[in-house]
Amino acid sequence: MIDLLVAGGGPAGLATAIRAAQAGLEAVVAEPRPAPVDKACGEGLMPSAVRALGELGVSVPGRPFHGIRYLDAAGPGPGAAAEFRAGPGLGVRRTVLHAALARRAEELGVRVLPVRVREFRQSRFTVTAAGLTCRHLVAADGLHSATRHALGLHRPPDPAIEPRYGLRRHYAVAPWSELVEVYWSARAEAYVTPLGAGLVGVAVLTCDRAPFEEQLGRFPALAARLAGAAACTAVRGAGPLRQGARARVRGRVLLVGDAAGYLDALTGEGVSVALASAEALVRCVAAGRPEQYERAWRRASRSYRLLTGTLLWARRQPLLAPRIVPAAAGLPGVFRAGVNLLA
């Protein structure tokens, strides 16, 4: 019998299936879309994600980056910079990452079926979905997880908190920094990730729904950097970003990746948390204690939830928001500690 049926073949789902295969479990992935699949993503892998990919046996070509720099949208000023102590991160196109994970899953004999899990039925010992019977169903079906909703685990958003959205586009220009740059404006952030010798990715996180060029105009210093550079991909968007889950386990169904709940892309930890939670999920299932995954997920995501939640709270305070970059510059030790906690 199948040990894990993974609903969703994105990075979280494939990482879960790879971990399962490494643990001697049979995992099958249900994903109707052929790999690789693109999506709006900052495309910067933190050092912890690079290490986790190595444990999975996944080799990904990319552009190393060595830390994070916060900058004011209007400039001038050096902002605040912190380098990683635990080795570099990696700028990687989402499609390249997805393709590498798919190749590794295939090497390990993981079956990927072109089906979508629409309904499922649990019994005491099994789950039936997509015509298959398995011991556990893993929901890796993304930010707006249908499985999370079907289980009654979706937590509605707080109406007092403005929803945030992400937009991403690539530019054919040589990276000008070995750091990921984060530009802060009044209501948005723009992330510049070096991806190759002549390519950078620009992702904007914002509460305002407006075309990408209008969003970019709110970052004069970055817009000046990109003047004359050719946009070489279409704009992709995602959101609302904040998605709550009441729990990560319900019976024999477990949630992983964005389906398990998501705060924001503000600290760039989405892939890192997905890979860490995939490892925690498989460890608990292999030990015969799937109910312990909830606690393991909380441990794996603690730094992400703490730092991202704190930054989002400060972002919403009218008096604090304009002081985030000056505070980071004025307290370099604190900024370095925060960056390296994430790394």
C-alpha positions in Angstrom: 0.0 0.0 0.0 1.1 3.6 -0.7 2.5 5.2 2.5 2.1 8.8 1.4 -0.1 10.2 -1.4 1.1 13.8 -1.9 -1.5 16.1 -3.3 0.6 18.7 -5.2 3.9 18.4 -7.0 5.5 21.8 -6.3 8.7 22.1 -4.2 7.0 21.2 -0.9 5.3 18.2 -2.3 8.3 16.9 -4.2 10.6 17.4 -1.2 8.2 15.4 0.9 8.1 12.6 -1.6 11.9 12.6 -1.9 12.3 12.5 1.9 9.8 9.7 2.1 11.7 7.7 -0.5 15.0 8.3 1.4 13.3 6.9 4.5 12.1 3.8 2.7 8.5 4.8 2.4 6.5 4.6 -0.9 5.3 8.1 -1.9 3.1 8.9 -4.9 2.6 12.5 -6.1 -0.7 13.6 -7.6 0.1 16.6 -9.9 -1.8 17.3 -13.1 0.6 20.0 -14.4 3.9 18.9 -16.1 7.1 20.1 -14.5 8.5 22.6 -14.3 5.8 25.0 -13.1 6.5 28.7 -12.7 4.9 30.9 -10.0 5.5 34.3 -8.4 8.5 33.8 -6.1 11.4 35.9 -4.8 13.7 33.0 -6.0 16.3 33.5 -3.3 17.1 30.3 -1.3 18.4 31.1 2.1 21.5 29.1 3.3 19.2 26.7 5.3 17.3 25.8 2.1 20.6 25.2 0.2 21.7 22.8 3.0 18.3 21.0 2.9 18.5 20.6 -0.9 22.0 19.0 -0.4 20.5 16.5 2.1 17.8 15.7 -0.5 20.5 15.0 -3.1 19.3 17.9 -5.3 21.9 19.9 -7.2 20.6 23.2 -8.4 22.6 25.7 -10.6 22.2 29.3 -9.5 23.9 32.5 -8.5 25.3 32.6 -4.9 24.4 35.6 -2.7 26.1 36.3 0.6 23.6 38.3 2.6 20.8 40.8 2.8 20.8 44.6 2.4 17.8 46.9 3.4 17.6 50.2 1.5 15.2 53.1 1.5 13.1 53.2 -1.7 14.0 56.8 -2.5 17.7 56.6 -1.5 20.4 57.8 -1.0 22.2 56.1 1.9 24.0 52.8 2.4 21.0 51.2 4.3 21.8 48.2 6.4 23.7 45.1 5.2 24.4 41.8 6.9 26.4 38.8 5.5 25.5 35.2 6.2 27.8 33.4 8.6 26.6 29.9 7.5 27.6 30.0 3.9 25.9 31.6 0.9 22.3 31.6 -0.3 21.4 30.8 -3.9 19.4 32.8 -6.4 17.6 30.2 -8.5 14.8 30.5 -11.1 11.7 28.8 -9.8 11.5 26.6 -12.9 15.1 25.5 -12.4 14.4 24.5 -8.8 11.2 22.7 -9.7 12.9 20.8 -12.5 15.8 19.7 -10.2 13.4 18.4 -7.6 11.4 16.5 -10.2 14.5 14.9 -11.6 15.6 13.8 -8.1 12.2 12.3 -7.4 12.3 10.4 -10.6 15.8 9.1 -9.8 14.4 7.7 -6.5 11.5 6.0 -8.2 8.8 8.3 -7.0 5.7 8.1 -9.2 4.1 11.4 -10.3 0.5 10.8 -11.6 -1.2 13.4 -13.8 -4.3 13.6 -11.5 -5.7 16.2 -9.1 -7.0 15.3 -5.7 -10.5 16.8 -5.5 -12.1 14.7 -2.9 -10.8 12.2 -0.3 -12.3 9.9 2.3 -10.6 8.9 5.6 -11.1 5.7 7.6 -9.3 4.6 10.7 -6.3 3.2 8.9 -6.4 4.6 5.3 -7.3 7.5 3.1 -8.8 7.1 -0.4 -8.3 9.9 -3.0 -8.0 10.1 -6.8 -8.8 6.4 -7.0 -5.9 5.4 -4.8 -5.7 4.1 -1.2 -2.9 5.2 1.0 -1.9 5.3 4.7 -1.6 9.1 4.8 -2.6 12.0 2.5 -0.2 14.9 2.4 -1.7 18.2 1.3 0.9 20.2 -0.6 -1.6 22.0 -2.7 -0.4 25.5 -2.1 -1.4 28.8 -0.7 -5.1 28.4 -1.3 -5.2 24.7 -0.4 -8.5 23.1 -1.3 -7.6 20.2 1.2 -7.1 22.7 4.1 -10.6 24.1 3.3 -12.2 20.7 3.0 -10.8 19.6 6.3 -12.2 22.7 8.0 -8.7 23.8 9.0 -8.7 27.1 7.1 -8.6 30.1 9.4 -10.3 33.1 7.9 -8.2 36.3 7.7 -8.4 39.1 10.2 -10.5 41.8 8.4 -8.6 44.5 10.2 -5.3 43.4 8.4 -4.9 44.6 4.8 -4.2 41.6 2.5 -0.8 41.7 0.8 0.1 40.5 -2.7 3.3 39.5 -4.5 4.4 40.4 -8.1 7.5 39.2 -9.9 9.3 40.0 -13.1 12.9 39.3 -14.5 15.2 41.8 -16.0 18.1 41.2 -18.4 20.8 43.1 -16.5 24.0 42.1 -14.7 23.5 41.9 -10.9 25.1 44.9 -9.2 25.4 43.3 -5.8 26.3 40.0 -4.1 23.5 40.6 -1.6 19.7 40.3 -2.0 18.6 43.9 -1.8 15.3 44.8 -0.2 13.9 48.3 -0.9 11.4 49.7 1.5 8.7 52.2 0.5 5.7 53.5 2.4 3.5 50.5 1.7 5.6 48.0 -0.2 8.9 46.2 -0.5 10.9 45.3 -3.6 13.3 42.4 -3.6 16.2 42.2 -6.1 17.7 38.7 -6.3 20.8 38.0 -8.5 20.0 34.9 -10.6 22.7 34.7 -13.3 25.4 36.6 -15.1 22.9 38.8 -16.9 19.7 38.3 -14.9 18.0 39.6 -11.8 14.6 38.9 -10.4 12.5 41.8 -9.0 9.6 40.9 -6.6 7.3 43.4 -5.1 5.2 42.8 -2.0 2.4 45.3 -1.4 -1.0 46.0 -0.1 -1.9 47.9 -3.2 -3.3 46.3 -6.3 -1.7 48.1 -9.3 0.3 47.2 -12.4 3.9 46.2 -11.9 5.3 49.3 -13.6 3.3 51.5 -11.3 4.5 49.5 -8.3 8.1 49.8 -9.5 7.7 53.6 -9.8 7.3 53.7 -6.0 11.0 52.7 -5.7 12.9 55.5 -7.4 16.4 54.2 -6.5 15.6 50.8 -7.9 13.8 52.2 -11.0 16.9 54.2 -11.8 19.0 51.0 -11.5 16.8 49.2 -14.0 16.5 52.1 -16.4 17.2 50.8 -19.9 17.1 47.1 -18.8 14.9 44.8 -20.8 12.1 43.0 -18.9 12.5 39.5 -20.1 9.5 37.7 -18.5 5.8 38.4 -18.0 4.6 39.6 -14.6 3.4 36.8 -12.3 1.3 37.5 -9.2 0.2 35.7 -6.0 -2.0 36.5 -3.1 -3.5 37.3 -0.7 -0.3 36.0 1.0 -1.5 35.5 4.5 -3.3 32.2 4.8 -4.1 30.7 8.2 -4.5 27.1 9.3 -6.0 26.0 12.6 -3.7 22.9 12.6 -1.4 20.8 10.4 -2.9 17.4 11.2 -6.5 16.1 10.9 -6.8 12.4 11.2 -4.6 10.8 8.5 -4.1 14.0 6.5 -1.1 16.3 7.0 -0.5 19.7 5.6 2.9 20.8 4.3 4.4 23.9 2.6 2.1 26.9 2.0 -0.9 24.7 2.6 0.1 24.4 6.2 -0.3 28.2 6.7 1.6 31.2 5.5 2.3 34.6 6.9 4.2 36.5 4.2 7.2 36.5 1.9 8.8 39.4 3.8 11.7 37.4 5.1 12.2 35.2 2.1 11.9 31.9 4.0 9.0 30.2 2.2 11.1 27.4 0.5 13.3 27.0 3.7 10.2 26.4 5.8 8.7 24.1 3.2 11.8 21.9 3.1 12.2 21.9 6.9 8.5 20.9 7.4 8.8 18.2 4.7 11.6 16.6 6.7 9.7 16.9 10.0 6.5 15.4 8.4 8.3 12.3 7.0 10.3 11.8 10.3 7.0 11.7 12.3 5.3 9.4 9.8 8.3 7.1 9.6 8.3 6.8 13.4 4.6 5.9 13.4 3.8 9.2 15.3 2.1 11.4 12.7 0.2 13.3 15.5 3.6 14.7 16.6 4.0 16.6 13.3 2.0 19.6 14.6 4.7 20.2 17.3 7.5 19.5 14.9 6.1 21.9 12.3 5.9 24.6 15.0 9.6 24.1 15.9 10.6 24.1 12.2 8.7 27.3 11.5 9.4 29.2 14.8 12.0 31.7 13.6 10.0 32.4 10.4 6.8 33.0 12.4 8.5 35.1 15.0 10.6 37.4 12.7 8.1 37.7 9.9 5.2 38.4 12.3 7.3 41.0 14.1 8.2 42.8 10.9 4.6 42.7 9.6 3.4 44.2 12.9 6.0 47.0 12.6 5.0 47.5 9.0 1.4 48.2 10.0 2.4 50.9 12.6 2.4 54.4 11.1 5.2 55.6 13.4 7.4 52.5 13.1 7.2 51.6 9.4 9.3 54.6 8.1 12.0 53.7 10.7 12.6 50.1 9.8 15.6 50.8 7.5 17.1 53.5 9.8 16.7 51.2 12.8 18.4 48.3 10.9 21.3 50.6 10.0 21.5 52.1 13.5 21.5 48.6 15.2 23.8 46.6 12.9 24.4 43.9 15.4 20.7 43.3 15.9 20.2 43.3 12.1 23.0 40.8 11.6 21.6 38.5 14.3 18.1 38.6 12.7 19.4 37.8 9.2 21.5 34.9 10.5 18.7 33.5 12.6 16.8 33.2 9.3 19.9 31.8 7.5 
